[in-house]
Amino acid sequence: MDKIIFLEPIFFERIWGGRNLEKFDFEIPNGKIGEAWVVAAHDNGSSKIVNGSLKGKTLKEAYEECPELFTEKKYNKYPLLVKILDASDDLSVQVHPNDEYAKVNENGELGKTECWYVIDAKENAKLIYGHTAKIKEEFNKKIDNKEWEKLFRKEKVKSGDFFYIPAGTLHAIGGGNLIYEVQQNSDTTYRVYDFDRIDKTGKKRELHVEKTKDVTSVPFKRIIHEREIEVKEEARITTLVAERYFSVFKIEVKEEATLEKNKTGNLFTVLEGTGEVTVGNEKYKLQKGDSFILTTECNSYKLEGELFLIGSYDR
């Protein structure tokens, strides 16, 4: 079976998108492109496999056919979804449900815990991360009164920042941010505020005020993870988060390094640089924007060149 699988991203136009995904040499469609789903196996979009025995299949089809190739555990569906987000404008202020709430209220969909690595940020770029309410009644009252400035917690952001966003966390990516996102394989979002914007059909986007009240954690508790750094040969590996649903880490390679792979399937995207990856007896070229999976058939891999990658795996 295949040890390495390369994927073709899927692109989505968004009201807040732009053209910054072209920085990854992606051939993006016309319009305001806000999302590249670089590792995806969801009903709303699935990456296409471009090499090996599974070439031409979507990742969703491949996982349903041979789940043991992708994960050590057996899940009802592929567990993770990885995106690059171009927030040229502010995203809506939103929250995601947990698994239990989504199962009951979203036809069995997963909840969504996610995390963000800030690839690039314009000067004075911000995001909304949490809220100020101490109790649920205060939270609900501020929403009802539309006291947005009093409710939302805003933070300045810069390249290299990392945010862990468990289900129930009120949040929004601000304009001027380019974000790498690893999340549960879910597409459920509850919007509570959308800046009164009008979409291209002339309508305001749907809000989900009552569901937001239901699922938002009160009070907000910021979770900060200490970064663990490991040096192996000419690679510097930094663990960004290791939580219930996923582990996320970054790898910086200056020349070459042979690394062991986690038991389950490992997902990678090259965010900077060029080089090569060797798996078994096969060598593959890598460039900025490439995304690939090292399957459960792979035990180790060699990276060569000057590369910066984000990796992740299910837990």
N, C-alpha and C positions, 0 to 999 in steps of 0.2 A: 504493500500500500504506500501511498504518497507520504513522504516525510515533511514536505514543505508545499504550501499552497499559496499562490499569489491571487490577489483579489482586485476587481475593478470597482471603483466607488460608484455610488448613486448620488445624484444631485437633486436638491430641492430648492425651489424658489420660496423666499420668505419675505414678508413685508419689511423686515429689518435687515435683509441681506445686502450684499454688494458684489464686488468683483475680486476680493482679496484671495479667494481660493486659487486664482490663477498663479499665485506665488509658488504653488506646488507643481507647476507644469500640468495641471489638470486642464483638459479641454472642457470647460464648463459651458452650459447652455447660455443663451441670451437671458437678460433679466437680472433681478436682484437675487443672486444665489446665496442662500444663507447656510446651507448644510451640505456637507459631503459625508454620507454614511460609508465609511471606509471598511468596516467589518460589520456586516449586517445580515441577519437571517430572520426578518420580521415579515408579517403579512403585508405591512405597508411599504416594504422595500427590502430586497435581498441582493447582496453583492454577487457578482458573477465570478466564477473561478476561471482563471485564464491559463492554467498550465496543468500538466499531469493527467492522470487517468480520469479525473473528474472535470476536466476542462469543458466549459459550456454549461455546466449545471450551476444553479444558484447555490449559495451556501446553505440556505434553508433546505433545498432538495437534498443536498449532500449529507447534511446532518440527519435528516429523517431516514436516509438510506443506511448510513453507517455512523451512528453517534459515537461509538467507541473510538473512532479515529480522531475525534475532536475534544472529548472530555473524559476524564477519569470516572466521574459520576454520571449517572443517567438522569437527564432532565426531560421534562415534557417538551421543551423546545430549547434551542441554542440559548445559553444563559446570558451572554453579554452582547452589547451593541456599542460600537465605537464610532465617534463622529469627529469631524473638524467643523467648527462653527465660525462663520464670519459675521460678527455682530457689528455691521456698519452703522446701525441705529440701535436704540434700546430694545431689548426683548421685553415682552410683557412680564409683569410681576406675577409669579406663579408658585405652585407647590405641587408635589407628586404624592400620591397615596402609598401606603405600605401594601404588602402582598395580601393581607387579610381583607383590607377595605376594597382593594381593586378586584379581588376574586368575587366578592359579593356584588359590587356596584358597576363593574366594567366587564361583564361577561367572561370572567375567568382570566382576564389579563393579569400580568405580573404588576406589582408595584414598581416604583422606580427610586432606587438609591443611585446616586451618580457622583462623579468627581470631575474637577476641571484642572487642567494644566494650562497656564497662560503662555501661549506661544509668543504673542506679541501684544503690546498695548500702547496706544497713543498716550502722549503726555496728558496727565490729569484724567485718564480713563478710570471709570468706577464700576462697581457692581453693587447690587443689593443682596445682602447676605444676612437673613434673619430679620427680627423685628424687636420693638421695644416693650411690648405688652408683658405684664407680669402674670396676669390671670386671663382665663378665657373670656370672661365678660368684658374686660378692657379691650381685648383683641377684637371681639365682635362689634363693640360699640364704635371703635375707631374705623372699622370698615364701613359700618352703616353710615357714619358721619363723613366718610371719605376724607379722613384726616391722614392722608398718605404721607406727608412730610414728617408728621409726628410718629407714624407707625414704622416706616421702613428704616433699616440700618444700612447705611452706605459706607463702602470702603474704597479707598484708592487702590489701584492694582497696577502691577508692573510685570514685565516679562519674567517668567520663572516662578511666579506665585502658583500655589496649589491650594485648592479648596475641596474639602470632602463635604458632600451634601446628602445626608441621609433623608429618606422619605420623611415628609412632614416639615421640611425646612423651607420657609418662604425665601425666594431668591429671584434674581434677574441679572442677566449679563448686560452691562451697559455698552453703549455705542463706543466703537474704537478698540474693541477686544477681538483677538483671534484666539480661539480656545480649542484645546484637544479634550474631548469628553469621553470617559468610560462610564458605562451605566448598565443597569439591568436591561434585559431585552424587553423593553416596554415603550409604548408611545402614548402613555396617558399623562396629560398635563391639565391642571386646573388653573385657569387665569382668574386673577382677582382684580387686576388693573392693567389697562392697555393704552394709557395716555390719550384716550378718546380718539384713537386713530381710525381712519377710514381705509378699507382695503380697495383693491382695484375694481371691485364690483360696486363700490360706493356704499358699503355697509361696514358697521363696526363689527369686530370679531366677537365671537361668543365669550361671555364670562361665566365663571362657575363659582359664584360667591358662596353659596351654601356648602358646597363640597369643600371649598377652601377652609371655611370655618370648621367643618368636620375633621379635617385631616391635619391641619397645621399644629405643630408641637408648640405648646405654651407652658413656661417661658422658653425663649430661644436659648439653646446652649451651644456655644461654639466648640467644635471639636478640632483640636490641633494635634497633628501627628509629628513626632520627632522623626526626622529623616535619618535612616540608617544607611551608611555609606560603606561599600566594600570595594576593594581594588583587586582585580584579577588580571595579571599580565598587564596589557596596555589598555584595560577597560576600567572605567569607574562606574559602579552600579549603585544607584541611589534608590532605596525603597521609599516611595511617597506615601503609600497607604497599604495596609493589609487588614481588611475588615471582613465582615460577614459574607459579602457577595463577590469580592474581587480583591486582588492585589495589583498594584500599579507601580511601575518602576521606570527609571530612565537609565539608559546606557550611553556613555560617552566613550568612544573608541578613538585613539590617536593613531595607532598602527595596526596591531592585530591582537586578538584574544580568542581563546577557545573556552567556551562557557557550557556549563551543564544546564539543561532545560528542566523546568518543573515537570512533574509527572503528567499533569493535564496539558491540554493544548495551550500554547502561548501565542498571543496576538501582538504584532509589532507594526509600527508605522515609522518610517524614516522622516524626521522633521528637518534635518539639516545634513548636508554632506553627500558624498558618493563613496562607494566601496563595493565590497562583495560579501556574500554569505556562503559558506560551504557547509553542506549537510550530506553526510556520507561521502560518496565519491563525486558529488555534483556541486558545481560552483555556479552562483547566480549573481548577476550585477545588481547593485542597489543604487537608487537615487532618491532625492527628496520627493516625498509623496507616495512612495511605494508602501503598500501594506501587505503583510503575509502572515500566515499561521504556521507555526511549527507543530505538527500533529503529535499524537501519542506514539507514533512510530519512531519519533526522533528523540534521542537521548542527549545529544550535544551538538553544538554548532560553532563555527568559527567565523568571526567578523574581521574583516580587513578593510583598511582605509581610514578616512576621517569621517566619522559618523556620529550622529545624535539620534537615538531612537527612544520612543516610549513603548514599553512592553506591558502586557497585562495578562492575567489568567483568572479563571473562575476558582472560587473556594467552596 
